Amino acid sequence: MTAEGFLEGRRLQLARGVMLQCIMGGYPPARFYGSDDGDLALVPDPAQIHRLPWSNHPRALAICDAYELTGESSNLSTRGQLKAVIARYAAIGLAPVVATELEFFVFAPNTDSTQPFQPPTGLDGRREEGHSAFSVSSNNGLRPFFREVYECMVALGLPRDTFMHEMGVSQFEINLLHGDPLLLADQTLLFKHMLKEVALKHGLIVVCMAKPLAHTPGSSMHIHQSIVEIDTGRNVFSDETGQPSATFRHFIGGQQAAMADFTALFAPNVNSYQRLCHPFASPNNACWSHDNRSAGLRIPASSPVARRVENRLPGADANPYLAIAASLASGLYGIEHQLQPDEPIQGEFQVPDKLSLPCTLHAALERLKRSQLAMELFGKEFIEGYIASKTMELTSFQDEITPWERRVLAAQA
């Protein structure tokens, strides 16, 4: 939209079906978004209008809410779904606080999608080979890229906690500062968009796939969650003596109860399960533990005021609004129904069958399809539309024959 049109308050409308557009660009049948495919109104959030600092020409981005033309929030909007979850907490005097940890890879341009991604050529003329985890070395030649990333974060008002080189080849992680869930979802979206745009300026690409490289750890989007009283700001996960509270246990119980049903919301793509099926620090389970990275729900070591639950299932490819909404809705369900979690696990452990999660997109969608809890918390229209879109994507994947099949199976009798 032109700046003049935006400043005049001109309403921007969008076909309803776009909310369910699948990643290949197509749409599920119109019955999932209204056979007329009528319009939605996009209403900008005044707090989320940003001049894009990496653009050579004046350009801005406005994050919008999607409303039906009758005035209510669209059920198909993931941002709207997150706002609804936050409102349910507010109705009982509570406010969630979250932080996201986002991992991503920085690669050289990949013009042939049949070939693996490669790290950029470093200052020493060589490509990184995976020996730089947690290193402070700059021989990868990415300092100019990260310098502009930091500058753009300041310009966009994105506060950062830590940045580090992660376990994978040319893989990095940022920890965003904790705060309001809607704000953190907006910041995560903006950060991912900014990364990709700035990378292109530097002759690089940023990839937020869950598992872009074989034999290499995947990329997660861990979600740290705590709950405070709106009136006092007190963390309700700790009692007056500083010990874990009943609310804390109920929150974990809700997360455990919903995790298998909601796996398709946390791991939304075929590639998501490549990360989860090779679970080095990517646990595909609903176990919980004190400071054990093999558990899907980890309780980091902290003081009572900072007691929190880390959901380690979501990948970097997850929709931040939907992943945060699903995680918080699960915890609230546990609080409302006073669910009790299983006993925590420590050390090496065998995942009990009841706490294992779907390990393919097909299995996750089938589980979501049968979930009355998902229908209750997110509504029939959203869940059925989401499944329809993801089923299209899965079918598209299954229509292709992979290099592995040609390489290994063609010579078999």
Secondary structure, DSSP 8 states (H G I E B T S, - for coil): --HHHHHTT--EEEEGGGGG--TTS----GGGT-TT--EEEEEEEEEEEEE-TT-SS--EEEEEEEEETTSSB-TT-HHHHHHHHHHHHHTTTEEEEEEEEEEEEEE-----TTS-----B-TTS-B--S--TT----TTS-HHHHHHHHHHHHHHT--EEEEEE-SSTTEEEEEE--B-HHHHHHHHHHHHHHHHHHHHHTT-EEE--S--STTS---BEEEEEEEEETTT--BTTB-TTSSB-HHHHHHHHHHHHHTTTTHHHHS-STTHHHHHTS-SS---B--EEES-TTSSEEE-S--GGG--EEE---BTTS-HHHHHHHHHHHHHHHHHHT--------SS----GGGB---SHHHHHHHHHT-HHHHHHH-HHHHHHHHHHHHHHHHHHHTS--HHIIIIITT--
